[in-house]
């Protein structure tokens, strides 16, 4: 079985990685510039790399 991974551009509060993770897709990295949305995504995905 192939393991799917995800990189998220313009991530916002991480809704796309959250939805993808519910279907077995592993979020690996995200790109966002605003501090508030980054803090929300880090709460849900502490191991995700933020670029």
Residue, then its C-alpha position, 0 to 999 in steps of 0.5 A: x500500500x502506498x503511503x500518501x503525504x501532504x505539503x500545504x502551501x498557504x496553510x492558514x489554520x491547517x484545515x486541509x491537513x486536518x481533513x487529509x489526516x482523517x483519511x490517512x494522509x500524513x501532513x509533512x510540512x506547511x507554509x504560512x506567514x501569519x503567526x496566529x494561524x501557525x500556532x493553531x496548526x502547531x497545536x493540531x500537528x506538533x510534528x509538522x515542519x513549518x516553512 
